[in-house]
Amino acid sequence: MKTIVYELNEVPKKLFDFFAEAKPASSFARLKTHSNLFTTSAADMGHLSPWVTWPTLHRGVSNVVHNIADIGEDLSDRDRELPPIWKMLAAQGISVGVFGSLQSYNMDQDLENYEFFVPDTFAAGPECFPKDLSAFQKFNLSMVEKSGKNVNARIAMSEAAEFLLRAPLLGLTGATTLRLAGQVMSERLNSDRLVRRRTSQAEIAFDFYFRQLEKTRPDISFFFTNHVASSLHRYWPTVFPKDYDEGKFDETWLSRWSGEIPHAVRVADVQLHRLMNFANKNQYRLLVLSSMGQDAVEEAEPVHSQILITDLNALMKYLGYDEGQWEPKLAMAPQVVAAVATDALLDERLQKLDDLRVNGTTLNYKVLKNVGVQFDIFCDNQDTVEVIDAGGQRIEASMVGLSNVPIQDKVSVTAYHTPEGILIDYNPAKSPTKSDDEWGSVSVLDVAPSLLQSFGIEKPAHMIGDNKLFMQESA
């Protein structure tokens, strides 16, 4: 059966249930009563991150096997040995569309069975298929580059101009255009609303995806969005205040940011409404998936400022690199990444950071295979920045690219990754087979082989998951 895979990153059952019950007329509620419901369990070892758990779901093997650990890795070899589900399906003549799925950069060279392909928002370049979508991707990547812990009010004007000229032809709807105009006006009246730009990007991307879906009708398509997960990380206490000690987050803060998760959920709900109607009319299965979930970080504290790496050029100069010897790569804040050639001096240069102390803590680094070096620092709620070098001398924080940055919404991470995600199987051809309070349990390793089986393709030997997930009989 033709299938839409809506990848709703890091949304757990707890949040889905909360909004389905709070909004009985919503798409969330409709999905809950007309779907087979499952909680998913991540299969990975060590630290859970979306650029690990999504490849696990897409490839049907855990990170112990696929060994994907970071954004921006060159996945050419692994794509040949352990291909993601879209490559496997396209190779069997199934028509495929991909829009933003994590770790999808390196677009297939052979696009014969692809209707569209837009890599993820951390792609190393703007290449898309069809080429018209590259204007959107250039704009998208520029916005990711400019926004980190705080959302940047500046817009990359050259990319924006090219993008806006093409946007209506690519599928930007009048309704979205009005919402974006409303967003700009709301920012002028209340600067707090800047944080909603993260969600605005998801609205634009979905319009373009939906136009491609309607136009090309692929056998299977994938759309990824992180906008709800982004709000959950920051504003979980506004929805679930009892997950924390009483008084940890004051009433003023809770009230000020109480609209952010509901806003993000409303956008997802509108998108799901459009997808459900499309599925009903065109006999598609709709799968709503998260590769893992989130839950409260009980020890979370309000964060008024963070010491961050704000000048990567200065840090690289401190390490002895000249301009032209490195280049910045997109990364998830507060991390920054520099692409550098691996040479005999790399370890020696990085060792300069080992004895550096920033307000008593360290500036961390990690060498990423085939990518470069990732830097970060975790130092919150500081009045000043004091940097001491290996000789015990104080040096200017600007010499290593550090600044003490006021945090826009006075928060860092209030919820974080947990192994349990969701899988919602909405099929307009069947009646619900379970009551709306019954959730089954599956492994994320079951998803890829079951998708293959749904198109009559046997799972390969390296996949150990069950392949019968989508074979339930209609009631």
Secondary structure, 3 states (H helix, E strand, C coil): CCEEEEEECCCCHHHHHHHHHHCCCCHHHHHHHCEEEEEEECCCCCCCCHHHHHHHHHHCCCHHHHCCCCCCCCCHHHHHHCCCHHHHHHHCCCCEEEECCCCCCCCCCCCCCEEEEECCCCCCCCCCECHHHHHHHHHHHHHHHHCCCCCCCCCCHHHHHHHHHHHHHHCCCHHHHHHHHHHHHHHHHCHHHHHHHHHHHHHHHHHHHHHHHHHHCCCEEEEEECHHHHHHHHHHHHHCHHHCCCCCCCHHHHHHCCCHHHHHHHHHHHHHHHHHHHHHHHCCEEEEECCCEEEECCCCCCCCEEEEECCHHHHHHHCCCCCCCEEEECCCCCCEEEEECCCCCHHHHHHHHCCCEECCECCEEEEECCCEEEEECCCECCCCCCEECCCCCEECHHHHCEEEEECCCCCCCCEEEECEEEEEEECCCCCCCCCCCCCEEEEHHHHHHHHHHHCCCCCCCCCCCCCCCCCCCCC
